[in-house]
Amino acid sequence: MGTFKIEGGHKLKGEITPQGAKNEALQILCAVLLTSEPVTIHNIPDILDVNKLIGLLGDLGVKVDKLSKGSYRFQADSVNLEYLQSEDFKRDGRGLRGSIMLVGPLLGRYGQGYIPKPGGDKIGRRRLDTHFQGFINLGATFRYNREEHFYGVEADQLKGTYMLLDEASVTGTANIVMAAVLAEGTSTIYNAACEPYLQQLCNMLNRMGAKITGIGSNLLTVEGVSSLKGTEHTMLPDMIEIGSWIGLAAMTQSALTIKNVSWENLGQIPTIFSRIGITIERQGDDIFIPEHKDGYEIQHFIDGSILTIADAPWPGLTPDLLSIILVVATQARGEVLIHQKMFESRLFFVDKLIDMGAKIILCDPHRATVIGHDFKSTLKATTMVSPDIRAGVSLLIAALSAKGTSTIHNIEQIDRGYEDIDNRLRAIGAKITRSQAN
């Protein structure tokens, strides 16, 4: 198990460039299975979850060629479907939440898709009903082995249909779209997710020859085609990492420039951070966060009531940033209610912040009230264990702002979502070292 030691209380300075988007990568990489022609993808983040998925694709028989840092060429012209029934696949697929998105393209192109119950963050229930109900709507037969927790869908020929999704699931929408592009006839998907990463997937599929309309809305129409061709695709910067660096700059009262953020795809992120008092300056396609020498103050609602920040489907705030916002609020002037609607275990890391001296009331599994210190009292260094990707980075931000030296164990959780994070932080002045347990 890896460990970070962080000497907090130091100001940071300079520029940091966000990695390619993790959540986009997991969708885009699965889409290479839809064609026998080469697909070249750029700006792929070098993180554990993405590298695991690339490994799974290779084990499936996809030819994988690394062209340069972050750029790969994939060719799925000799997929080994027997691997899907192997014990190796049942073991390796279980360790990665994103493996669920292999099912849609495999079902669409080969008429069969299988997956063990995926793992991932321990943040609460993450059901798969939307995915499999969508496949069933397209005409697939569903089966589930309860003893092995192994899912399967099969179809001789998928048929386009109308469907109303029970939730606007990003991964569910992506999976269904990837199956529907090779179905016979037209599929209409209502209550579809419309996040930028889903838009990226749909635009890439259209370049491959798919016929998808309504991109960016919650009503997608997919006219099935017989085959897809190769393409080239560049992924967006990771909006969660961008939000993390905004929070880091504010908490350490540092001046930071975040490069090449793709402003038009940030949605509510700049607005929400502004509402908790953080100054965000747009400089071309960069974000500049000045030193907050006098701190930052949380706004109230117009009627004077306490501000509530909650997650919601796009264009609402992504739930992945609520942990970051909660940590940043611990040093604000004022108070805020954080409402994590989607996952019932995501806020359970706040006990570690309370140990550091933060004023947080955990109201229930979904809501926490934060009363900010206004930098009149710094957080205290402590020893922590990272429970998931986003909580891990939140604790790292807290440690970088705290007085003293903190230790964070289980940093593999952070590495799942953040590329080379310790070296990148050291480049802007952070005092952080990595060690590995024997």
NUDREN-706107 format. One record per residue (C-alpha): y, x, z. Coordinates in Angstrom, 1 decimal. Each point is the difference from the previous one (the first is absolute). Layout:
<recs>
{y->Y | x->X | z->Z}
...
</recs>
This chain:
<recs>
{y->0.0 | x->0.0 | z->0.0}
{y->3.4 | x->1.4 | z->-1.0}
{y->3.0 | x->0.3 | z->2.2}
{y->3.8 | x->0.3 | z->-0.4}
{y->2.2 | x->1.7 | z->2.6}
{y->3.6 | x->-1.1 | z->-0.4}
{y->3.0 | x->1.6 | z->1.7}
{y->2.5 | x->-2.8 | z->0.0}
{y->3.7 | x->-0.2 | z->0.3}
{y->0.9 | x->2.1 | z->-3.0}
{y->2.4 | x->-1.2 | z->-2.8}
{y->-1.4 | x->0.0 | z->-3.5}
{y->1.9 | x->0.7 | z->-3.2}
{y->-0.6 | x->0.1 | z->-3.7}
{y->-1.8 | x->-1.9 | z->-2.7}
{y->-3.4 | x->-1.6 | z->0.0}
{y->-1.7 | x->-1.6 | z->-3.0}
{y->-2.4 | x->-3.0 | z->0.5}
{y->-3.6 | x->0.3 | z->-1.3}
{y->-1.5 | x->-2.4 | z->-2.5}
{y->-0.7 | x->-3.4 | z->1.4}
{y->-3.4 | x->-0.2 | z->1.9}
{y->-0.3 | x->-3.8 | z->-0.4}
{y->0.7 | x->0.2 | z->-3.7}
{y->-2.5 | x->2.9 | z->-0.5}
{y->-2.9 | x->-1.9 | z->1.4}
{y->0.6 | x->-2.8 | z->-2.6}
{y->0.8 | x->2.2 | z->-3.0}
{y->-3.0 | x->2.3 | z->0.6}
{y->-2.4 | x->-2.9 | z->0.0}
{y->1.4 | x->-1.3 | z->-3.3}
{y->-1.3 | x->3.1 | z->-1.8}
{y->-3.4 | x->-1.7 | z->0.1}
{y->1.3 | x->-2.7 | z->-2.5}
{y->-0.2 | x->2.3 | z->-3.0}
{y->-2.2 | x->2.7 | z->-1.6}
{y->3.1 | x->1.8 | z->-1.2}
{y->1.9 | x->2.7 | z->1.9}
{y->2.6 | x->-1.1 | z->2.5}
{y->2.5 | x->2.6 | z->1.3}
{y->1.8 | x->-0.7 | z->3.3}
{y->2.9 | x->2.0 | z->1.5}
{y->1.6 | x->0.2 | z->3.5}
{y->-3.3 | x->-0.6 | z->1.7}
{y->0.4 | x->0.8 | z->3.8}
{y->-2.3 | x->2.7 | z->1.4}
{y->-1.2 | x->-2.0 | z->3.0}
{y->-3.4 | x->-0.8 | z->1.6}
{y->-0.3 | x->-3.6 | z->-1.1}
{y->0.9 | x->0.7 | z->-3.6}
{y->-2.2 | x->3.1 | z->-0.2}
{y->-2.9 | x->-2.0 | z->1.4}
{y->0.5 | x->-2.6 | z->-2.8}
{y->0.2 | x->2.7 | z->-2.7}
{y->-3.3 | x->1.3 | z->1.4}
{y->-1.6 | x->-3.4 | z->-0.2}
{y->1.1 | x->-0.3 | z->-3.6}
{y->-1.6 | x->3.3 | z->-0.7}
{y->-3.2 | x->-1.0 | z->1.7}
{y->0.0 | x->-3.1 | z->-2.2}
{y->-0.1 | x->2.2 | z->-3.1}
{y->3.7 | x->-0.1 | z->-0.9}
{y->1.1 | x->3.3 | z->-1.5}
{y->2.9 | x->1.4 | z->2.2}
{y->2.2 | x->2.9 | z->-1.2}
{y->2.8 | x->1.3 | z->2.1}
{y->2.8 | x->1.0 | z->-2.4}
{y->2.6 | x->1.2 | z->2.6}
{y->1.2 | x->-0.9 | z->3.5}
{y->0.0 | x->-3.8 | z->0.1}
{y->-1.2 | x->-0.5 | z->-3.6}
{y->-3.5 | x->-1.0 | z->-0.9}
{y->-1.9 | x->-1.2 | z->-3.1}
{y->-2.8 | x->-2.5 | z->0.5}
{y->-2.5 | x->-1.3 | z->-2.5}
{y->-2.6 | x->-2.7 | z->0.9}
{y->-2.1 | x->0.3 | z->-3.1}
{y->-3.4 | x->0.5 | z->1.8}
{y->0.2 | x->-2.0 | z->3.3}
{y->-3.2 | x->0.2 | z->2.0}
{y->-0.5 | x->-3.6 | z->1.3}
{y->-3.1 | x->1.0 | z->1.9}
{y->2.1 | x->2.0 | z->2.4}
{y->1.5 | x->-3.3 | z->1.3}
{y->-3.4 | x->-0.8 | z->1.6}
{y->-0.5 | x->3.4 | z->1.5}
{y->0.1 | x->0.9 | z->3.7}
{y->2.7 | x->2.6 | z->-0.8}
{y->2.3 | x->-2.7 | z->-1.4}
{y->-0.6 | x->-2.3 | z->2.9}
{y->1.0 | x->2.8 | z->2.4}
{y->2.9 | x->1.5 | z->-2.0}
{y->1.5 | x->-3.4 | z->-1.0}
{y->0.0 | x->-1.2 | z->3.6}
{y->2.5 | x->2.7 | z->1.0}
{y->2.8 | x->-1.1 | z->-2.3}
{y->1.9 | x->-3.3 | z->0.1}
{y->1.1 | x->0.5 | z->-3.6}
{y->-3.6 | x->0.0 | z->-1.3}
{y->0.2 | x->-3.8 | z->-0.1}
{y->2.1 | x->0.3 | z->-3.2}
{y->-2.9 | x->1.6 | z->-1.9}
{y->-1.7 | x->-3.4 | z->-0.1}
{y->2.5 | x->-1.8 | z->-2.4}
{y->-0.1 | x->2.5 | z->-2.8}
{y->-3.8 | x->0.5 | z->0.3}
{y->-0.5 | x->-3.7 | z->-0.1}
{y->2.3 | x->-0.5 | z->-3.0}
{y->-1.4 | x->2.8 | z->-2.1}
{y->-3.7 | x->0.1 | z->1.1}
{y->-0.6 | x->-3.4 | z->1.4}
{y->-0.9 | x->1.3 | z->3.5}
{y->1.8 | x->1.5 | z->2.9}
{y->-1.2 | x->1.0 | z->3.5}
{y->1.6 | x->1.3 | z->3.1}
{y->-0.9 | x->0.7 | z->3.7}
{y->2.4 | x->-1.6 | z->2.5}
{y->3.0 | x->2.4 | z->-0.3}
{y->1.4 | x->1.9 | z->3.0}
{y->3.6 | x->1.2 | z->0.3}
{y->2.5 | x->-0.5 | z->2.8}
{y->-1.0 | x->-1.7 | z->3.2}
{y->3.0 | x->-2.4 | z->0.0}
{y->-1.7 | x->-3.3 | z->0.1}
{y->-2.0 | x->-2.3 | z->-2.3}
{y->0.4 | x->0.7 | z->-3.7}
{y->-2.0 | x->-2.6 | z->-1.7}
{y->-1.3 | x->0.1 | z->-3.6}
{y->-0.3 | x->-3.7 | z->-0.7}
{y->2.9 | x->0.0 | z->-2.5}
{y->-1.6 | x->2.7 | z->-2.1}
{y->-3.5 | x->-1.6 | z->-0.2}
{y->1.3 | x->-3.6 | z->-0.4}
{y->2.0 | x->1.2 | z->-3.0}
{y->-3.1 | x->1.5 | z->-1.5}
{y->-2.0 | x->-3.2 | z->0.6}
{y->2.8 | x->-2.0 | z->-1.6}
{y->-0.4 | x->2.2 | z->-3.1}
{y->-3.7 | x->-0.9 | z->-0.1}
{y->-1.7 | x->2.8 | z->2.0}
{y->-2.9 | x->-0.6 | z->2.3}
{y->0.6 | x->1.4 | z->3.5}
{y->-2.5 | x->1.4 | z->2.5}
{y->0.2 | x->1.7 | z->3.3}
{y->-2.6 | x->2.0 | z->1.9}
{y->0.9 | x->-0.6 | z->3.7}
{y->-2.3 | x->2.7 | z->1.3}
{y->1.5 | x->2.7 | z->-2.1}
{y->3.5 | x->-1.6 | z->-0.3}
{y->-0.3 | x->0.4 | z->-3.8}
{y->1.9 | x->-2.2 | z->-2.4}
{y->-0.9 | x->-0.7 | z->-3.6}
{y->1.3 | x->-2.0 | z->-3.0}
{y->-1.6 | x->-0.5 | z->-3.4}
{y->0.8 | x->-1.9 | z->-3.2}
{y->-1.3 | x->0.0 | z->-3.5}
{y->3.5 | x->-0.8 | z->-1.3}
{y->3.1 | x->-0.8 | z->2.1}
{y->2.0 | x->-3.1 | z->-1.0}
{y->3.7 | x->-0.3 | z->0.3}
{y->1.2 | x->-2.8 | z->2.4}
{y->2.8 | x->-1.2 | z->2.2}
{y->0.0 | x->1.1 | z->3.6}
{y->2.3 | x->-0.4 | z->3.0}
{y->-0.5 | x->3.0 | z->2.3}
{y->-0.3 | x->-0.9 | z->3.7}
{y->2.3 | x->3.0 | z->0.8}
{y->2.3 | x->2.3 | z->-2.1}
{y->-2.4 | x->2.9 | z->0.6}
{y->1.1 | x->3.2 | z->-1.9}
{y->-3.4 | x->1.5 | z->-0.2}
{y->-1.6 | x->-3.5 | z->-0.7}
{y->2.5 | x->-0.7 | z->-2.8}
{y->-0.7 | x->3.5 | z->-1.5}
{y->-3.7 | x->-0.4 | z->0.2}
{y->0.1 | x->-3.5 | z->-1.7}
{y->2.3 | x->1.2 | z->-2.7}
{y->-2.2 | x->2.9 | z->-0.8}
{y->-3.0 | x->-2.3 | z->-0.4}
{y->2.0 | x->-2.6 | z->-2.0}
{y->1.3 | x->2.3 | z->-2.7}
{y->-3.4 | x->0.2 | z->-1.5}
{y->-1.0 | x->-3.6 | z->0.6}
{y->-0.4 | x->-2.6 | z->-2.8}
{y->3.0 | x->-2.3 | z->-0.2}
{y->3.2 | x->-0.2 | z->2.1}
{y->0.3 | x->0.4 | z->3.7}
{y->2.9 | x->-1.4 | z->2.0}
{y->0.5 | x->1.5 | z->3.4}
{y->2.4 | x->-1.8 | z->2.3}
{y->1.3 | x->1.4 | z->3.4}
{y->-0.7 | x->3.4 | z->-1.5}
{y->1.5 | x->3.1 | z->1.7}
{y->3.0 | x->1.4 | z->-1.8}
{y->0.5 | x->3.4 | z->1.8}
{y->1.4 | x->2.9 | z->-2.2}
{y->-3.4 | x->1.7 | z->0.1}
{y->-1.7 | x->-3.2 | z->-1.3}
{y->2.6 | x->-0.1 | z->-2.7}
{y->-0.8 | x->3.6 | z->-0.9}
{y->-3.7 | x->-0.8 | z->-0.3}
{y->0.8 | x->-3.0 | z->-2.3}
{y->2.3 | x->2.0 | z->-2.2}
{y->-2.6 | x->2.8 | z->-0.3}
{y->-2.7 | x->-2.5 | z->-0.9}
{y->2.3 | x->-1.5 | z->-2.7}
{y->0.5 | x->3.5 | z->-1.5}
{y->-3.8 | x->0.2 | z->-0.1}
{y->-0.1 | x->-3.2 | z->-2.1}
{y->-0.1 | x->-2.7 | z->2.7}
{y->2.1 | x->-3.2 | z->-0.4}
{y->1.6 | x->-0.7 | z->3.4}
{y->3.2 | x->-2.0 | z->0.3}
{y->2.0 | x->-1.1 | z->3.1}
{y->0.1 | x->3.6 | z->1.4}
{y->2.2 | x->0.1 | z->3.0}
{y->-0.4 | x->-3.7 | z->0.8}
{y->-2.7 | x->-1.8 | z->2.1}
{y->-1.4 | x->-1.6 | z->-3.1}
{y->-2.0 | x->2.3 | z->-2.3}
{y->-1.6 | x->-1.0 | z->-3.3}
{y->-2.8 | x->2.2 | z->-1.3}
{y->-1.3 | x->-0.6 | z->-3.5}
{y->-3.3 | x->1.8 | z->-0.2}
{y->-0.7 | x->2.7 | z->-2.6}
{y->-3.3 | x->1.5 | z->-1.1}
{y->0.8 | x->3.6 | z->0.9}
{y->2.7 | x->2.4 | z->1.2}
{y->1.1 | x->3.4 | z->-1.1}
{y->1.3 | x->3.1 | z->1.7}
{y->3.5 | x->0.6 | z->1.2}
{y->2.3 | x->2.3 | z->2.1}
{y->1.6 | x->-1.2 | z->3.2}
{y->2.4 | x->1.5 | z->2.6}
{y->-0.1 | x->-1.5 | z->3.5}
{y->3.0 | x->-1.0 | z->2.0}
{y->1.2 | x->1.8 | z->3.1}
{y->-1.6 | x->-1.3 | z->3.3}
{y->2.4 | x->-2.5 | z->1.5}
{y->-1.7 | x->0.3 | z->3.4}
{y->0.6 | x->3.7 | z->0.1}
{y->3.6 | x->-0.6 | z->-1.0}
{y->0.4 | x->-2.3 | z->2.9}
{y->-1.7 | x->2.5 | z->2.3}
{y->2.6 | x->2.7 | z->-1.0}
{y->2.9 | x->-2.4 | z->0.5}
{y->-1.3 | x->-0.6 | z->3.5}
{y->-0.6 | x->3.7 | z->0.7}
{y->3.5 | x->0.8 | z->-0.9}
{y->1.5 | x->-2.6 | z->2.2}
{y->-2.2 | x->0.8 | z->3.0}
{y->0.7 | x->3.7 | z->-0.1}
{y->3.7 | x->-0.6 | z->-0.8}
{y->-0.4 | x->2.2 | z->-3.1}
{y->1.6 | x->0.1 | z->-3.4}
{y->-2.7 | x->-0.4 | z->-2.6}
{y->-0.2 | x->-0.7 | z->-3.8}
{y->-3.0 | x->-1.9 | z->-1.3}
{y->-0.4 | x->0.8 | z->-3.7}
{y->-1.0 | x->-2.2 | z->-2.9}
{y->-0.7 | x->-3.2 | z->2.0}
{y->0.0 | x->-2.5 | z->-2.9}
{y->2.7 | x->-2.2 | z->1.5}
{y->-0.8 | x->-3.1 | z->-2.0}
{y->-3.5 | x->-0.1 | z->1.5}
{y->1.0 | x->0.3 | z->3.7}
{y->0.7 | x->-3.7 | z->0.5}
{y->1.1 | x->-0.9 | z->3.6}
{y->-0.6 | x->3.5 | z->1.4}
{y->3.6 | x->1.3 | z->-0.1}
{y->1.3 | x->-3.4 | z->1.2}
{y->-2.3 | x->-0.1 | z->3.0}
{y->0.8 | x->3.5 | z->1.1}
{y->3.7 | x->-0.8 | z->-0.3}
{y->-0.5 | x->-3.0 | z->2.3}
{y->-1.2 | x->2.3 | z->2.7}
{y->3.1 | x->2.1 | z->-0.5}
{y->-1.1 | x->2.8 | z->-2.2}
{y->2.5 | x->1.2 | z->-2.6}
{y->-1.7 | x->0.3 | z->-3.4}
{y->2.0 | x->1.5 | z->-2.9}
{y->-1.1 | x->-0.2 | z->-3.6}
{y->0.5 | x->3.1 | z->-2.0}
{y->-1.3 | x->-0.6 | z->-3.5}
{y->-3.7 | x->-0.6 | z->0.6}
{y->0.0 | x->1.8 | z->3.3}
{y->0.6 | x->-1.3 | z->3.6}
{y->2.2 | x->2.0 | z->2.3}
{y->-0.2 | x->-0.6 | z->3.7}
{y->3.0 | x->1.6 | z->1.9}
{y->-0.3 | x->1.2 | z->3.6}
{y->0.3 | x->-2.9 | z->2.3}
{y->1.9 | x->1.9 | z->2.7}
{y->1.2 | x->-3.1 | z->1.7}
{y->-3.4 | x->-1.8 | z->-0.3}
{y->-0.6 | x->-3.3 | z->-1.8}
{y->0.4 | x->-3.6 | z->1.0}
{y->-2.3 | x->-2.9 | z->-0.7}
{y->1.7 | x->-3.1 | z->-1.5}
{y->-0.4 | x->-3.5 | z->1.3}
{y->-0.6 | x->-3.1 | z->-2.1}
{y->3.2 | x->-1.9 | z->-0.9}
{y->-0.4 | x->-2.4 | z->3.0}
{y->-0.2 | x->3.0 | z->2.4}
{y->-3.7 | x->-0.3 | z->0.6}
{y->-2.3 | x->3.0 | z->0.1}
{y->-1.0 | x->1.6 | z->-3.3}
{y->-3.6 | x->-0.6 | z->-1.1}
{y->-1.6 | x->2.2 | z->-2.6}
{y->-3.2 | x->-1.3 | z->-1.4}
{y->-2.3 | x->0.9 | z->-2.9}
{y->-0.5 | x->-2.2 | z->-3.0}
{y->-1.4 | x->0.1 | z->-3.5}
{y->2.2 | x->1.7 | z->-2.6}
{y->3.0 | x->-0.2 | z->-0.3}
{y->-0.2 | x->-0.2 | z->3.8}
{y->-0.6 | x->3.1 | z->2.2}
{y->-3.3 | x->1.8 | z->-0.3}
{y->-2.0 | x->-0.1 | z->3.2}
{y->-0.7 | x->3.7 | z->-0.3}
{y->3.6 | x->0.8 | z->1.0}
{y->0.1 | x->-2.1 | z->3.2}
{y->-1.5 | x->2.8 | z->2.2}
{y->2.7 | x->2.4 | z->-1.3}
{y->2.8 | x->-2.5 | z->0.6}
{y->-1.3 | x->-0.7 | z->3.5}
{y->0.2 | x->3.7 | z->0.9}
{y->3.5 | x->0.4 | z->-1.5}
{y->1.2 | x->-3.0 | z->2.1}
{y->-1.0 | x->1.8 | z->3.2}
{y->3.2 | x->2.2 | z->-0.3}
{y->2.3 | x->-2.7 | z->-1.4}
{y->2.8 | x->-1.8 | z->1.9}
{y->-1.2 | x->-3.6 | z->0.5}
{y->-3.3 | x->-1.7 | z->-0.2}
{y->-2.2 | x->-1.4 | z->-2.7}
{y->-3.2 | x->-2.1 | z->-0.2}
{y->-2.6 | x->1.5 | z->-2.3}
{y->-2.4 | x->-2.7 | z->-1.4}
{y->-3.1 | x->1.4 | z->-1.7}
{y->-1.5 | x->-3.1 | z->-1.6}
{y->-2.9 | x->1.4 | z->-2.0}
{y->-2.1 | x->2.2 | z->2.3}
{y->-0.8 | x->-0.8 | z->3.7}
{y->-0.7 | x->3.6 | z->1.1}
{y->2.8 | x->1.9 | z->-1.7}
{y->2.4 | x->0.0 | z->3.0}
{y->-2.5 | x->1.2 | z->2.5}
{y->1.3 | x->3.6 | z->-0.4}
{y->3.2 | x->-0.9 | z->2.0}
{y->-1.6 | x->1.0 | z->3.3}
{y->0.3 | x->3.6 | z->-1.2}
{y->3.8 | x->-0.5 | z->-0.6}
{y->0.3 | x->-1.6 | z->3.4}
{y->-1.6 | x->3.1 | z->1.5}
{y->2.7 | x->2.0 | z->-1.7}
{y->2.7 | x->-2.1 | z->1.7}
{y->0.7 | x->-2.7 | z->-2.6}
{y->1.1 | x->-3.4 | z->1.1}
{y->-2.4 | x->-2.4 | z->-1.8}
{y->-1.4 | x->-3.3 | z->1.1}
{y->-3.2 | x->-0.9 | z->-1.9}
{y->0.3 | x->-3.8 | z->0.0}
{y->-3.4 | x->-0.6 | z->-1.7}
{y->-2.1 | x->1.7 | z->-2.6}
{y->2.5 | x->-0.8 | z->-2.7}
{y->3.4 | x->0.4 | z->1.7}
{y->1.8 | x->2.7 | z->1.9}
{y->3.6 | x->0.1 | z->1.3}
{y->1.7 | x->3.4 | z->0.0}
{y->3.0 | x->0.8 | z->2.1}
{y->1.6 | x->3.2 | z->-1.3}
{y->1.1 | x->3.0 | z->2.0}
{y->3.1 | x->0.8 | z->-2.2}
{y->-1.0 | x->3.7 | z->0.4}
{y->1.1 | x->-0.1 | z->3.7}
{y->-3.6 | x->0.7 | z->0.9}
{y->-2.3 | x->2.0 | z->-2.2}
{y->-3.6 | x->-0.7 | z->-0.5}
{y->-2.3 | x->2.3 | z->2.0}
{y->-2.7 | x->2.1 | z->-1.6}
{y->-3.6 | x->-1.0 | z->0.6}
{y->-3.5 | x->0.2 | z->-1.4}
{y->-1.1 | x->-2.7 | z->-2.4}
{y->-2.8 | x->-1.0 | z->-2.4}
{y->0.9 | x->-1.4 | z->-3.4}
{y->-1.7 | x->-3.4 | z->-0.4}
{y->0.9 | x->-0.7 | z->-3.7}
{y->2.2 | x->1.4 | z->-2.8}
{y->3.3 | x->-1.7 | z->0.7}
{y->-0.3 | x->0.1 | z->3.8}
{y->-0.8 | x->3.7 | z->-0.3}
{y->3.1 | x->0.7 | z->-1.9}
{y->2.1 | x->-2.1 | z->2.4}
{y->-1.3 | x->2.0 | z->2.9}
{y->0.7 | x->3.2 | z->-2.0}
{y->3.6 | x->-1.2 | z->-0.5}
{y->0.3 | x->-0.8 | z->3.7}
{y->-1.3 | x->3.5 | z->0.9}
{y->2.5 | x->1.7 | z->-2.3}
{y->2.8 | x->-1.8 | z->1.9}
{y->-1.4 | x->0.5 | z->3.5}
{y->0.8 | x->2.7 | z->2.5}
{y->-2.8 | x->2.5 | z->0.4}
{y->-3.2 | x->0.7 | z->-1.8}
{y->-2.3 | x->-2.9 | z->-1.0}
{y->-3.6 | x->0.1 | z->-1.2}
{y->-1.5 | x->-2.5 | z->-2.4}
{y->-3.7 | x->-0.1 | z->-0.5}
{y->-2.0 | x->-1.6 | z->-2.8}
{y->2.6 | x->1.0 | z->-2.6}
{y->-2.6 | x->-0.7 | z->-2.8}
{y->1.4 | x->-3.6 | z->0.2}
{y->3.4 | x->1.4 | z->-1.0}
{y->-1.5 | x->2.1 | z->-2.7}
{y->-1.5 | x->-3.1 | z->-1.5}
{y->3.4 | x->-1.1 | z->-1.1}
{y->2.5 | x->2.9 | z->0.1}
{y->-0.3 | x->3.1 | z->-2.2}
{y->0.3 | x->3.4 | z->1.6}
{y->2.2 | x->-1.5 | z->2.6}
{y->0.3 | x->2.9 | z->2.4}
{y->1.1 | x->2.5 | z->-2.7}
{y->2.5 | x->-2.5 | z->-1.4}
{y->1.5 | x->-0.6 | z->3.4}
{y->0.2 | x->3.7 | z->0.8}
{y->2.0 | x->0.4 | z->-3.2}
{y->2.8 | x->-2.1 | z->1.4}
{y->-0.1 | x->1.6 | z->3.5}
{y->-2.7 | x->-1.8 | z->2.0}
{y->-1.9 | x->2.0 | z->2.6}
{y->-3.6 | x->-1.1 | z->-0.7}
{y->-3.3 | x->1.8 | z->-0.1}
{y->-3.5 | x->-1.2 | z->-1.0}
{y->-3.2 | x->1.1 | z->1.7}
{y->-3.6 | x->-1.0 | z->-0.5}
{y->-2.5 | x->-0.6 | z->2.8}
{y->-3.1 | x->2.2 | z->-0.2}
</recs>
